[in-house]
Amino acid sequence: MSDPTPQPEPAVPDPVEPASGWTDSGAPTFSRVRETVEARAATAGAAAGLAADDDRAREAEDAFAERERRAAERLAEIRRSLGG
């Protein structure tokens, strides 16, 4: 007996995604999710680039870091006073 010639797998068509970006059950399509993630990443990257060039943003970051440092020191002081 000879081996039969293997038959190629039938091509499976790509699923058709709704144009709205949502399935009938109310879930977002993969394309919709990908587009949303890419848009958010682009927005965050642009905002970071703009903030890095802005003196006011740099000052605000420095002020926030100083507040965080003072808060951590105060918390440590309170813990010491409580014997912890």
C-alpha positions in Angstrom: 0.0 0.0 0.0 1.2 3.4 -0.8 0.6 6.5 1.3 -2.1 8.7 0.0 -1.0 12.1 -1.1 -1.7 14.5 1.8 -4.5 17.0 1.0 -3.9 20.6 1.8 -5.9 22.0 4.7 -8.8 24.0 3.6 -8.3 27.7 4.0 -10.1 29.2 7.0 -11.4 32.7 6.3 -10.4 35.4 8.7 -13.3 36.2 11.0 -15.2 39.3 10.0 -15.1 41.9 12.7 -18.0 44.3 13.1 -17.3 47.8 11.8 -18.4 49.2 15.2 -15.5 47.5 17.0 -17.9 45.7 19.3 -19.3 42.1 19.0 -23.0 41.3 19.2 -22.4 40.2 22.9 -21.0 43.7 23.7 -17.4 42.8 24.0 -14.7 44.9 22.1 -13.0 43.3 19.2 -9.3 42.6 19.2 -8.8 45.4 16.6 -10.7 47.8 18.9 -8.6 46.9 21.9 -5.3 47.1 19.9 -6.3 50.5 18.6 -7.2 51.8 22.0 -3.9 50.6 23.5 -1.9 52.1 20.7 -3.7 55.4 21.0 -3.2 55.6 24.8 0.5 54.7 24.4 0.9 57.4 21.8 -0.8 60.0 24.0 1.2 59.1 27.0 4.5 59.3 25.0 3.5 62.7 23.6 2.5 64.0 27.1 5.8 62.8 28.6 7.7 64.5 25.8 5.9 67.7 26.3 6.2 67.6 30.1 10.0 67.0 29.8 10.3 70.3 27.9 8.2 72.3 30.3 9.8 74.2 33.3 6.5 74.3 35.2 6.1 70.5 34.8 9.6 70.0 36.1 9.0 72.3 39.1 5.7 70.4 39.8 7.6 67.1 39.7 10.3 68.4 42.1 7.6 69.8 44.5 5.8 66.4 44.4 9.0 64.5 45.1 9.8 66.9 48.0 6.3 66.4 49.5 6.7 62.6 49.2 10.1 62.8 51.0 8.7 64.9 53.8 5.7 62.6 54.2 8.0 59.6 54.4 10.1 61.3 57.1 7.0 62.3 59.1 5.7 58.7 58.9 9.0 57.4 60.1 8.9 59.9 63.0 5.4 58.8 64.0 6.4 55.2 63.9 9.4 55.9 66.1 7.3 57.7 68.6 4.9 54.8 68.8 7.8 52.4 69.4 7.5 50.7 66.0 
